[in-house]
């Protein structure tokens, strides 16, 4: 007689499956990643769901640019950039004409040598009138009487370098002192040009003098400052004062003879109408401009000579 079994009976449905040997072709619940090779079909076994940047279903830059909307956007941005450039150039030309500025730098070596000799020895020069061709003044390389900005700009840089050397020789060099020398030399010229423009406006002088012309004539004093500094460094204070006297007299003669063709050109015609007082004012402006040059030269160079 068999006794009844009161425990739980093992149902065949609850039994675990026997391990399936590898390579038997049975069902596999998880991928085998022990070899380090990713399963086919992309990460996680989900084939075709990856994002391919260069594939057929991904984002392609060339295909995007070939679209009509993208091409229209590129063309529109290019047109906006071109319009902005035109506006900037127009605003610059309102205050400073690039073509006019190129005229003052149209020089060559022959002109520079002749102009320097004219600045230092102007007493033997006879013809001071600027020559024209088809109502346009000749460029400086073709006319030694034409004002230029090349010599003043190069002379300004040379003056700054020479001032730094003089301060270094005297054990007084510092970036702050050199900056003060450079800013003072530039500010004095700018103030001189502004005052001269105001004076010409008050006496209603109608001439073809431009701001660049006045800046060129005022900038020629840097040549005299360089020669005075060199003489002071080589020959001492005596050489400085001799060079200062010579260059100042030469520059004053040069300024008077150059500006009288511009400012005093209408003196003879207006004096016939009774405007003698205004003509005298114009002559005073010309002489005062020339007489002011030695003062600025001395003020900007005397502290560099000891």
SERO-4910 file (N, C-alpha, C, O; in steps of 0.05 Angstrom, whole numbers):
BEGIN
 pado doro    nc1    nc2    nc3   cac1   cac2   cac3    cc1    cc2    cc3    oc1    oc2    oc3
  Unk    A     17    -24      0      0      0      0     18     25      0     36     28     16
  Unk    A     11     41    -17     28     65    -20     16     88     -5     -8     94     -7
  Unk    A     34    100     10     25    123     27     23    148     10     39    152     -9
  Unk    A      3    165     16      0    190      0     22    210      7     31    212     30
  Unk    A     30    223    -12     52    244     -9     39    271     -6     25    281    -24
  Unk    A     45    283     17     32    309     24     48    333     15     39    355     18
  Unk    A     71    329      3     87    352     -6     79    361    -33     60    352    -45
  Unk    A     94    380    -44     89    391    -70     99    372    -91    121    361    -88
  Unk    A     84    369   -111     92    352   -133    105    369   -155     96    391   -161
  Unk    A    127    360   -166    142    374   -186    128    371   -213    128    349   -225
  Unk    A    116    392   -221    103    391   -247    123    394   -269    141    410   -267
  Unk    A    120    379   -290    138    381   -313    138    408   -326    157    415   -340
  Unk    A    116    423   -323    114    450   -335    132    471   -321    139    491   -333
  Unk    A    138    466   -295    154    485   -280    183    478   -280    199    493   -269
  Unk    A    190    456   -292    218    449   -293    234    468   -312    223    476   -332
  Unk    A    259    475   -304    276    491   -321    285    476   -345    287    452   -345
  Unk    A    290    492   -366    299    480   -391    327    471   -389    344    483   -375
  Unk    A    333    451   -402    360    441   -403    377    460   -420    368    470   -440
  Unk    A    402    464   -412    420    482   -428    423    472   -456    427    448   -461
  Unk    A    422    491   -474    424    484   -503    453    488   -510    464    510   -507
  Unk    A    466    468   -520    494    471   -528    498    491   -550    480    493   -568
  Unk    A    521    504   -550    527    524   -571    529    510   -598    539    488   -601
  Unk    A    518    524   -618    518    513   -645    497    493   -651    497    481   -672
  Unk    A    478    490   -632    457    470   -636    434    482   -652    417    467   -661
  Unk    A    434    509   -655    412    521   -671    387    527   -655    367    533   -667
  Unk    A    389    524   -630    365    530   -613    361    559   -610    378    576   -617
  Unk    A    339    566   -597    333    595   -592    352    607   -573    360    594   -554
  Unk    A    359    632   -577    378    646   -560    365    671   -550    356    689   -565
  Unk    A    364    673   -523    350    696   -511    366    721   -512    354    743   -515
  Unk    A    392    720   -509    409    744   -507    432    740   -527    440    718   -534
  Unk    A    442    763   -537    464    762   -555    490    758   -540    494    767   -517
  Unk    A    507    744   -553    533    738   -542    553    761   -549    561    764   -572
  Unk    A    559    777   -529    577    799   -534    605    795   -521    620    814   -518
  Unk    A    610    771   -515    636    765   -502    659    769   -521    682    774   -512
  Unk    A    654    766   -547    676    769   -567    683    798   -574    702    803   -588
  Unk    A    666    818   -565    671    846   -571    662    855   -598    665    878   -604
  Unk    A    650    838   -613    640    845   -640    610    852   -637    595    836   -627
  Unk    A    602    876   -646    574    884   -643    556    866   -660    565    857   -682
  Unk    A    533    861   -651    514    844   -667    505    857   -692    506    882   -694
  Unk    A    497    843   -711    488    855   -736    463    871   -732    446    865   -714
  Unk    A    460    891   -749    435    907   -747    437    931   -730    417    943   -723
  Unk    A    462    939   -721    466    963   -705    466    957   -676    465    933   -668
  Unk    A    469    977   -660    471    975   -631    445    964   -619    424    973   -626
  Unk    A    448    945   -601    425    935   -588    409    916   -605    388    907   -596
  Unk    A    419    909   -628    405    890   -644    382    901   -659    366    885   -671
  Unk    A    379    926   -660    356    939   -674    366    948   -701    376    970   -704
  Unk    A    364    932   -720    374    938   -747    358    959   -761    333    959   -760
  Unk    A    372    976   -774    359    997   -791    348   1020   -776    336   1038   -787
  Unk    A    353   1021   -749    342   1043   -733    364   1064   -726    358   1083   -712
  Unk    A    389   1060   -735    410   1079   -728    408   1104   -745    394   1105   -765
  Unk    A    423   1126   -737    423   1152   -751    449   1154   -765    470   1159   -753
  Unk    A    448   1151   -791    472   1152   -808    475   1180   -820    457   1189   -835
  Unk    A    497   1194   -813    501   1221   -823    507   1222   -852    501   1241   -866
  Unk    A    520   1201   -862    527   1201   -890    512   1181   -907    517   1179   -931
  Unk    A    494   1166   -895    479   1146   -909    456   1158   -925    452   1182   -927
  Unk    A    441   1139   -937    419   1148   -954    397   1161   -938    384   1179   -947
  Unk    A    393   1151   -913    372   1162   -897    381   1184   -878    365   1194   -863
  Unk    A    408   1191   -877    419   1211   -859    420   1239   -871    409   1244   -892
  Unk    A    433   1257   -856    435   1285   -864    460   1288   -882    482   1281   -874
  Unk    A    456   1298   -905    477   1302   -924    479   1332   -931    460   1344   -939
  Unk    A    503   1344   -926    507   1373   -930    503   1381   -959    491   1401   -966
  Unk    A    514   1365   -977    512   1371  -1006    483   1370  -1016    475   1386  -1031
  Unk    A    469   1350  -1006    441   1348  -1014    425   1371  -1003    406   1381  -1015
  Unk    A    433   1380   -978    418   1403   -966    423   1428   -982    405   1444   -987
  Unk    A    448   1433   -990    455   1457  -1005    443   1456  -1033    439   1477  -1045
  Unk    A    438   1433  -1043    426   1431  -1070    396   1436  -1070    384   1438  -1091
  Unk    A    385   1438  -1046    356   1444  -1044    350   1473  -1053    367   1490  -1048
  Unk    A    328   1478  -1065    321   1506  -1074    320   1525  -1050    329   1548  -1053
  Unk    A    309   1516  -1028    306   1535  -1005    333   1542   -994    338   1566   -987
  Unk    A    351   1523   -992    378   1528   -982    393   1547  -1000    407   1565   -991
  Unk    A    391   1542  -1026    405   1559  -1046    394   1588  -1044    410   1607  -1046
  Unk    A    368   1591  -1041    357   1617  -1039    366   1631  -1014    371   1656  -1014
  Unk    A    369   1616   -992    379   1628   -967    408   1638   -970    415   1659   -960
  Unk    A    425   1622   -983    452   1629   -987    454   1654  -1005    470   1672   -999
  Unk    A    439   1656  -1026    439   1679  -1043    429   1704  -1029    440   1726  -1033
  Unk    A    409   1700  -1012    398   1723   -997    418   1734   -977    421   1758   -974
  Unk    A    432   1716   -963    453   1725   -944    476   1739   -959    487   1758   -948
  Unk    A    483   1729   -982    505   1742   -998    497   1770  -1007    513   1788  -1006
  Unk    A    472   1773  -1015    462   1799  -1023    462   1819  -1000    468   1842  -1003
  Unk    A    454   1809   -976    454   1826   -952    483   1835   -945    487   1858   -938
  Unk    A    502   1816   -947    530   1823   -941    540   1844   -961    555   1862   -954
  Unk    A    533   1841   -987    542   1860  -1007    530   1888  -1002    544   1908  -1005
  Unk    A    504   1889   -994    492   1914   -988    504   1927   -964    508   1952   -964
  Unk    A    511   1911   -944    524   1922   -920    551   1934   -926    559   1955   -916
  Unk    A    566   1920   -944    592   1930   -952    590   1957   -967    606   1975   -963
  Unk    A    570   1959   -985    566   1984  -1000    559   2007   -981    568   2029   -985
  Unk    A    543   2001   -960    535   2022   -942    559   2032   -926    563   2056   -921
  Unk    A    576   2013   -917    600   2020   -902    619   2037   -919    630   2057   -909
  Unk    A    623   2029   -944    641   2044   -962    630   2072   -967    645   2091   -969
  Unk    A    603   2074   -969    591   2100   -974    595   2119   -950    600   2142   -953
  Unk    A    592   2108   -926    596   2124   -902    625   2133   -899    630   2155   -889
  Unk    A    643   2115   -906    672   2122   -904    678   2144   -924    693   2163   -918
  Unk    A    667   2142   -948    673   2162   -969    661   2189   -962    669   2210   -973
  Unk    A    640   2190   -945    629   2215   -937    649   2232   -921    650   2256   -924
  Unk    A    665   2219   -904    684   2233   -887    713   2232   -898    728   2250   -893
  Unk    A    719   2211   -913    746   2209   -923    746   2194   -950    740   2170   -951
  Unk    A    752   2209   -971    752   2197   -998    778   2181  -1001    800   2191   -998
  Unk    A    774   2155  -1008    797   2137  -1011    813   2146  -1036    838   2145  -1036
  Unk    A    799   2153  -1057    813   2162  -1081    829   2187  -1076    851   2190  -1087
  Unk    A    818   2205  -1061    832   2230  -1054    856   2224  -1037    877   2237  -1040
  Unk    A    853   2205  -1019    876   2197  -1002    898   2184  -1018    922   2188  -1012
  Unk    A    891   2169  -1038    912   2156  -1055    928   2177  -1070    952   2173  -1076
  Unk    A    915   2200  -1077    929   2221  -1091    953   2231  -1075    974   2237  -1086
  Unk    A    950   2234  -1048    971   2245  -1032    993   2225  -1026   1014   2232  -1015
  Unk    A    990   2200  -1033   1011   2180  -1030   1022   2171  -1057   1037   2152  -1058
  Unk    A   1015   2185  -1078   1026   2178  -1105   1053   2191  -1108   1056   2212  -1122
  Unk    A   1074   2180  -1096   1100   2192  -1096   1120   2171  -1106   1114   2147  -1108
  Unk    A   1144   2180  -1112   1166   2162  -1118   1192   2173  -1105   1191   2194  -1092
  Unk    A   1213   2159  -1109   1239   2167  -1096   1249   2194  -1105   1259   2210  -1089
  Unk    A   1246   2199  -1131   1255   2225  -1142   1239   2248  -1130   1251   2269  -1123
  Unk    A   1213   2245  -1127   1197   2266  -1115   1205   2270  -1086   1208   2293  -1077
  Unk    A   1209   2249  -1071   1216   2252  -1042   1242   2267  -1039   1245   2284  -1022
  Unk    A   1262   2261  -1055   1288   2275  -1054   1285   2305  -1060   1296   2322  -1047
  Unk    A   1270   2310  -1082   1265   2338  -1089   1250   2353  -1068   1256   2377  -1062
  Unk    A   1230   2340  -1056   1214   2354  -1036   1230   2359  -1011   1227   2381   -999
  Unk    A   1247   2341  -1002   1263   2346   -979   1283   2369   -984   1287   2385   -966
  Unk    A   1294   2370  -1007   1312   2392  -1014   1297   2419  -1014   1307   2439  -1006
  Unk    A   1272   2418  -1024   1256   2442  -1025   1248   2451   -997   1247   2475   -992
  Unk    A   1244   2432   -978   1237   2440   -951   1261   2452   -936   1258   2469   -919
  Unk    A   1285   2443   -943   1309   2453   -929   1321   2477   -943   1334   2494   -930
  Unk    A   1318   2479   -969   1330   2501   -985   1309   2512  -1004   1310   2508  -1028
  Unk    A   1289   2526   -993   1267   2536  -1010   1273   2563  -1023   1256   2573  -1038
  Unk    A   1295   2576  -1016   1299   2604  -1024   1305   2607  -1054   1300   2628  -1066
  Unk    A   1316   2586  -1066   1322   2588  -1095   1300   2578  -1113   1303   2579  -1137
  Unk    A   1279   2568  -1101   1256   2558  -1118   1240   2581  -1128   1234   2600  -1113
  Unk    A   1233   2580  -1154   1219   2602  -1167   1190   2597  -1171   1173   2613  -1163
  Unk    A   1183   2575  -1184   1155   2569  -1191   1142   2553  -1168   1150   2530  -1162
  Unk    A   1122   2565  -1154   1109   2553  -1131   1080   2544  -1138   1066   2534  -1120
  Unk    A   1072   2548  -1162   1044   2543  -1168   1040   2513  -1175   1057   2501  -1189
  Unk    A   1019   2501  -1165   1012   2473  -1170   1001   2471  -1199    983   2486  -1206
  Unk    A   1011   2453  -1214   1003   2449  -1241    979   2431  -1243    975   2413  -1226
  Unk    A    962   2436  -1263    937   2421  -1267    937   2408  -1295    951   2417  -1313
  Unk    A    921   2387  -1296    917   2373  -1322    887   2366  -1323    877   2349  -1309
  Unk    A    873   2380  -1342    844   2376  -1345    829   2381  -1319    814   2364  -1310
  Unk    A    834   2404  -1307    821   2413  -1282    827   2395  -1258    813   2396  -1238
  Unk    A    847   2378  -1260    855   2361  -1238    885   2366  -1232    901   2367  -1251
  Unk    A    892   2369  -1207    920   2374  -1200    937   2349  -1206    928   2326  -1203
  Unk    A    961   2354  -1215    979   2332  -1220    987   2318  -1194    988   2331  -1173
  Unk    A    993   2293  -1196   1001   2278  -1173   1028   2287  -1163   1043   2299  -1178
  Unk    A   1035   2283  -1138   1061   2292  -1128   1085   2282  -1143   1105   2296  -1145
  Unk    A   1083   2258  -1154   1107   2248  -1168   1112   2263  -1194   1134   2262  -1205
  Unk    A   1092   2278  -1204   1095   2294  -1228   1097   2324  -1222   1102   2340  -1240
  Unk    A   1094   2332  -1197   1095   2361  -1190   1106   2363  -1162   1094   2354  -1143
  Unk    A   1129   2375  -1160   1142   2378  -1134   1127   2397  -1116   1131   2396  -1091
  Unk    A   1111   2415  -1127   1096   2434  -1111   1070   2422  -1099   1058   2434  -1081
  Unk    A   1062   2399  -1108   1038   2386  -1097   1043   2376  -1069   1064   2364  -1064
  Unk    A   1024   2380  -1051   1027   2370  -1024   1024   2339  -1023   1009   2328  -1039
  Unk    A   1037   2327  -1005   1034   2298  -1001   1033   2291   -972   1040   2307   -955
  Unk    A   1024   2267   -966   1022   2257   -939   1043   2235   -933   1044   2225   -911
  Unk    A   1058   2227   -954   1078   2206   -949   1101   2216   -932   1108   2203   -913
  Unk    A   1112   2239   -939   1134   2250   -923   1125   2256   -895   1140   2249   -876
  Unk    A   1103   2270   -890   1094   2274   -862   1090   2249   -846   1098   2247   -823
  Unk    A   1078   2228   -858   1073   2204   -843   1099   2189   -836   1103   2180   -814
  Unk    A   1117   2187   -856   1143   2174   -851   1160   2191   -831   1174   2179   -815
  Unk    A   1159   2217   -833   1174   2234   -815   1162   2232   -787   1178   2233   -767
  Unk    A   1137   2228   -784   1125   2225   -757   1135   2200   -744   1142   2200   -720
  Unk    A   1135   2177   -759   1145   2152   -748   1175   2154   -741   1183   2145   -720
  Unk    A   1190   2168   -758   1219   2171   -753   1223   2188   -728   1241   2183   -712
  Unk    A   1206   2209   -724   1209   2226   -701   1204   2209   -675   1218   2213   -655
  Unk    A   1184   2192   -675   1178   2176   -652   1202   2157   -645   1210   2155   -622
  Unk    A   1213   2145   -666   1236   2127   -661   1260   2143   -651   1275   2134   -633
  Unk    A   1264   2166   -662   1287   2183   -654   1283   2193   -625   1302   2195   -610
  Unk    A   1258   2200   -619   1253   2208   -591   1258   2186   -571   1268   2190   -550
  Unk    A   1250   2161   -579   1256   2139   -561   1285   2134   -558   1294   2127   -536
  Unk    A   1301   2137   -579   1330   2134   -577   1342   2156   -559   1360   2150   -543
  Unk    A   1333   2181   -562   1343   2202   -546   1336   2198   -516   1353   2203   -499
  Unk    A   1312   2189   -510   1305   2183   -483   1321   2159   -472   1328   2159   -448
  Unk    A   1327   2140   -489   1343   2117   -480   1372   2125   -474   1384   2115   -454
  Unk    A   1383   2143   -490   1411   2152   -485   1412   2167   -458   1432   2165   -444
  Unk    A   1391   2182   -452   1391   2197   -427   1380   2182   -403   1375   2194   -382
  Unk    A   1376   2156   -406   1365   2139   -385   1338   2148   -375   1332   2146   -351
  Unk    A   1322   2159   -393   1295   2168   -385   1273   2154   -401   1250   2163   -401
  Unk    A   1280   2132   -414   1260   2119   -432   1240   2104   -415   1247   2090   -396
  Unk    A   1215   2106   -423   1193   2090   -413   1171   2091   -433   1168   2110   -448
  Unk    A   1155   2070   -434   1132   2070   -454   1113   2093   -450   1102   2104   -469
  Unk    A   1109   2102   -425   1091   2124   -420   1101   2150   -431   1087   2165   -443
  Unk    A   1127   2155   -427   1139   2180   -437   1139   2180   -468   1133   2201   -480
  Unk    A   1145   2158   -480   1144   2156   -509   1116   2159   -520   1112   2172   -541
  Unk    A   1097   2148   -506   1069   2152   -514   1060   2181   -512   1045   2191   -529
  Unk    A   1070   2195   -492   1063   2224   -489   1075   2240   -512   1063   2258   -523
  Unk    A   1100   2233   -520   1113   2247   -543   1097   2242   -568   1093   2261   -584
  Unk    A   1089   2218   -573   1074   2211   -598   1047   2225   -598   1039   2237   -618
  Unk    A   1033   2223   -577   1006   2235   -576   1007   2266   -577    991   2278   -590
  Unk    A   1028   2278   -565   1030   2307   -566   1036   2316   -594   1025   2336   -603
  Unk    A   1054   2302   -608   1061   2310   -635   1037   2308   -654   1033   2324   -672
  Unk    A   1020   2288   -649    997   2284   -666    975   2304   -660    962   2315   -677
  Unk    A    970   2309   -634    949   2327   -626    955   2355   -634    936   2370   -642
  Unk    A    980   2364   -633    986   2391   -641    980   2396   -671    970   2417   -678
  Unk    A    987   2376   -687    981   2379   -716    951   2380   -721    942   2396   -737
  Unk    A    936   2363   -708    907   2362   -712    895   2389   -703    877   2399   -716
  Unk    A    903   2399   -680    893   2424   -670    900   2447   -690    884   2465   -694
  Unk    A    924   2446   -700    932   2467   -719    914   2467   -744    906   2488   -754
  Unk    A    908   2443   -754    891   2441   -778    863   2450   -772    851   2464   -788
  Unk    A    852   2443   -748    825   2451   -741    823   2481   -738    804   2494   -747
  Unk    A    843   2493   -725    843   2523   -722    845   2537   -749    832   2557   -754
  Unk    A    862   2526   -766    865   2538   -793    839   2536   -809    832   2555   -823
  Unk    A    826   2513   -807    800   2510   -821    780   2530   -810    764   2541   -826
  Unk    A    779   2533   -784    760   2552   -773    766   2581   -781    748   2596   -788
  Unk    A    791   2588   -782    798   2615   -791    791   2620   -820    781   2641   -827
  Unk    A    797   2600   -837    789   2603   -865    759   2605   -869    750   2619   -887
  Unk    A    745   2591   -852    716   2592   -854    705   2620   -845    687   2631   -857
  Unk    A    717   2631   -824    708   2657   -814    714   2679   -833    698   2698   -835
  Unk    A    736   2678   -848    742   2699   -867    732   2692   -895    738   2706   -914
  Unk    A    717   2670   -897    704   2662   -922    723   2661   -945    720   2675   -966
  Unk    A    743   2644   -942    763   2640   -963    753   2617   -981    748   2595   -971
  Unk    A    749   2623  -1006    740   2603  -1025    764   2593  -1042    773   2607  -1060
  Unk    A    774   2570  -1034    798   2559  -1048    794   2529  -1049    775   2518  -1038
  Unk    A    813   2517  -1063    812   2488  -1066    828   2473  -1045    835   2450  -1048
  Unk    A    834   2487  -1023    848   2475  -1001    830   2455   -987    808   2462   -979
  Unk    A    839   2431   -984    824   2410   -970    837   2405   -943    859   2415   -936
  Unk    A    824   2388   -927    835   2381   -901    861   2366   -904    880   2369   -888
  Unk    A    863   2349   -925    888   2334   -930    911   2353   -937    933   2349   -930
  Unk    A    904   2374   -952    925   2394   -959    936   2407   -935    961   2409   -932
  Unk    A    919   2416   -917    928   2429   -893    943   2410   -875    962   2417   -861
  Unk    A    934   2385   -874    948   2365   -858    976   2359   -869    995   2355   -854
  Unk    A    979   2360   -895   1005   2356   -908   1024   2379   -901   1047   2375   -894
  Unk    A   1014   2404   -905   1031   2427   -899   1039   2428   -869   1061   2436   -863
  Unk    A   1020   2421   -852   1027   2421   -824   1045   2398   -816   1061   2401   -797
  Unk    A   1044   2376   -830   1061   2353   -824   1089   2355   -833   1106   2340   -825
  Unk    A   1095   2375   -850   1123   2378   -859   1141   2387   -837   1166   2385   -839
  Unk    A   1130   2397   -815   1147   2405   -792   1161   2381   -780   1182   2385   -766
  Unk    A   1152   2357   -784   1165   2334   -773   1193   2330   -784   1211   2320   -771
  Unk    A   1197   2338   -809   1223   2337   -822   1243   2356   -807   1265   2348   -801
  Unk    A   1233   2380   -801   1250   2398   -786   1256   2388   -757   1277   2393   -747
  Unk    A   1237   2375   -745   1240   2365   -719   1261   2342   -719   1277   2340   -700
  Unk    A   1261   2326   -739   1281   2304   -741   1309   2315   -744   1328   2307   -730
  Unk    A   1313   2335   -762   1339   2347   -765   1349   2361   -740   1373   2360   -734
  Unk    A   1331   2374   -726   1339   2388   -701   1347   2368   -680   1367   2372   -666
  Unk    A   1332   2346   -678   1339   2325   -658   1366   2312   -665   1382   2308   -647
  Unk    A   1370   2306   -690   1395   2293   -698   1419   2312   -692   1440   2303   -682
  Unk    A   1416   2337   -698   1438   2356   -693   1442   2359   -663   1465   2362   -654
  Unk    A   1421   2358   -647   1425   2360   -618   1438   2335   -606   1454   2338   -588
  Unk    A   1431   2312   -617   1444   2287   -607   1473   2285   -615   1489   2274   -600
  Unk    A   1480   2296   -638   1508   2294   -648   1525   2317   -638   1548   2312   -628
  Unk    A   1515   2341   -639   1531   2365   -633   1523   2378   -607   1534   2399   -600
  Unk    A   1504   2368   -593   1496   2380   -568   1475   2402   -572   1462   2404   -593
  Unk    A   1472   2418   -551   1451   2439   -552   1457   2461   -572   1439   2472   -584
  Unk    A   1483   2467   -577   1490   2487   -597   1482   2478   -625   1470   2494   -640
  Unk    A   1487   2453   -631   1479   2443   -657   1449   2442   -660   1438   2446   -681
  Unk    A   1435   2436   -637   1406   2436   -638   1394   2463   -645   1376   2465   -661
  Unk    A   1404   2484   -632   1393   2511   -637   1400   2521   -665   1384   2535   -677
  Unk    A   1424   2514   -675   1431   2522   -702   1412   2509   -723   1402   2522   -741
  Unk    A   1408   2482   -720   1390   2468   -738   1361   2477   -735   1347   2479   -754
  Unk    A   1353   2483   -710   1326   2493   -706   1322   2520   -720   1301   2524   -732
  Unk    A   1341   2538   -718   1338   2564   -731   1337   2561   -762   1320   2574   -774
  Unk    A   1354   2544   -773   1354   2541   -802   1329   2528   -812   1316   2539   -831
  Unk    A   1321   2506   -800   1298   2492   -810   1272   2508   -805   1254   2506   -821
  Unk    A   1271   2523   -783   1247   2539   -778   1244   2561   -799   1222   2566   -809
  Unk    A   1266   2575   -805   1264   2596   -825   1257   2585   -853   1241   2596   -867
  Unk    A   1269   2562   -860   1262   2549   -885   1233   2541   -886   1220   2544   -907
  Unk    A   1223   2529   -864   1195   2520   -864   1176   2544   -866   1156   2542   -880
  Unk    A   1182   2566   -852   1164   2589   -854   1164   2600   -882   1142   2607   -892
  Unk    A   1186   2602   -895   1187   2611   -922   1171   2592   -941   1157   2601   -958
  Unk    A   1174   2567   -936   1160   2547   -952   1130   2549   -948   1114   2548   -968
  Unk    A   1121   2552   -924   1092   2554   -918   1080   2579   -930   1058   2578   -942
  Unk    A   1093   2602   -928   1083   2627   -938   1080   2625   -969   1060   2632   -980
  Unk    A   1101   2616   -982   1101   2615  -1011   1081   2594  -1022   1070   2597  -1043
  Unk    A   1077   2573  -1006   1058   2552  -1015   1029   2560  -1011   1012   2556  -1028
  Unk    A   1023   2571   -987    995   2578   -981    986   2603   -994    962   2607   -998
  Unk    A   1004   2621  -1001    996   2646  -1014    983   2640  -1041    967   2656  -1051
  Unk    A    991   2618  -1054    978   2611  -1079    950   2601  -1075    933   2601  -1094
  Unk    A    943   2592  -1051    917   2582  -1046    899   2602  -1032    876   2607  -1040
  Unk    A    910   2614  -1010    894   2632   -994    893   2660  -1006    871   2673  -1006
  Unk    A    915   2670  -1016    916   2697  -1026    912   2699  -1056    919   2720  -1068
  Unk    A    901   2679  -1069    898   2680  -1098    877   2699  -1107    877   2709  -1129
  Unk    A    858   2705  -1089    836   2723  -1096    839   2751  -1084    820   2767  -1083
  Unk    A    863   2757  -1074    867   2783  -1061    864   2806  -1081    851   2826  -1076
  Unk    A    877   2803  -1104    878   2824  -1124    850   2829  -1135    843   2852  -1141
  Unk    A    834   2809  -1139    808   2812  -1151    788   2824  -1131    771   2841  -1138
  Unk    A    790   2816  -1105    771   2826  -1085    779   2854  -1076    761   2869  -1067
  Unk    A    804   2861  -1078    812   2888  -1069    800   2909  -1087    796   2932  -1079
  Unk    A    794   2902  -1111    781   2921  -1129    752   2927  -1120    742   2948  -1127
  Unk    A    741   2909  -1105    713   2913  -1095    712   2925  -1068    690   2929  -1057
  Unk    A    735   2932  -1056    734   2945  -1030    736   2926  -1006    727   2933   -984
  Unk    A    746   2901  -1010    748   2882   -988    777   2881   -978    788   2859   -974
  Unk    A    788   2904   -973    816   2905   -964    819   2893   -936    839   2880   -930
  Unk    A    800   2897   -919    801   2888   -891    802   2857   -891    818   2845   -876
  Unk    A    785   2845   -907    784   2815   -908    810   2804   -920    819   2783   -912
  Unk    A    821   2818   -939    846   2809   -951    869   2811   -931    886   2793   -931
  Unk    A    869   2831   -915    890   2833   -894    887   2810   -874    907   2799   -865
  Unk    A    862   2803   -868    858   2780   -850    870   2754   -862    882   2738   -848
  Unk    A    866   2751   -888    877   2727   -901    908   2727   -900    920   2706   -896
  Unk    A    919   2750   -904    949   2752   -902    958   2746   -874    979   2734   -870
  Unk    A    943   2756   -854    951   2751   -826    949   2721   -820    966   2711   -806
  Unk    A    929   2708   -831    927   2679   -826    950   2664   -838    961   2645   -826
  Unk    A    958   2672   -862    981   2658   -875   1007   2662   -859   1022   2643   -855
  Unk    A   1012   2687   -851   1036   2693   -836   1036   2680   -808   1056   2670   -799
  Unk    A   1012   2680   -795   1010   2668   -769   1014   2638   -770   1026   2626   -752
  Unk    A   1004   2625   -791   1009   2597   -794   1038   2590   -797   1048   2571   -786
  Unk    A   1052   2606   -813   1081   2602   -817   1096   2608   -791   1115   2593   -785
  Unk    A   1089   2629   -777   1104   2636   -753   1099   2617   -730   1115   2616   -711
  Unk    A   1077   2602   -731   1071   2584   -709   1087   2558   -711   1089   2543   -692
  Unk    A   1099   2552   -734   1113   2527   -738   1138   2525   -720   1141   2504   -708
  Unk    A   1155   2545   -718   1178   2543   -700   1170   2539   -671   1185   2525   -656
  Unk    A   1148   2550   -662   1139   2547   -635   1133   2517   -629   1141   2507   -608
  Unk    A   1118   2504   -647   1111   2476   -643   1136   2459   -645   1139   2440   -629
  Unk    A   1154   2465   -664   1179   2449   -666   1195   2450   -640   1204   2430   -631
  Unk    A   1198   2474   -630   1213   2477   -605   1199   2463   -581   1213   2450   -565
  Unk    A   1173   2465   -580   1158   2454   -558   1160   2423   -558   1160   2411   -536
  Unk    A   1161   2411   -581   1161   2382   -583   1189   2370   -583   1191   2345   -581
  Unk    A   1210   2386   -584   1237   2375   -585   1256   2384   -564   1276   2370   -558
  Unk    A   1251   2407   -551   1271   2418   -533   1275   2400   -508   1297   2399   -497
  Unk    A   1254   2386   -499   1257   2369   -475   1272   2343   -481   1279   2328   -462
  Unk    A   1278   2337   -507   1293   2313   -514   1323   2318   -516   1338   2299   -519
  Unk    A   1331   2343   -514   1359   2351   -516   1369   2360   -489   1358   2379   -477
  Unk    A   1391   2348   -479   1402   2356   -454   1433   2355   -455   1446   2361   -436
***
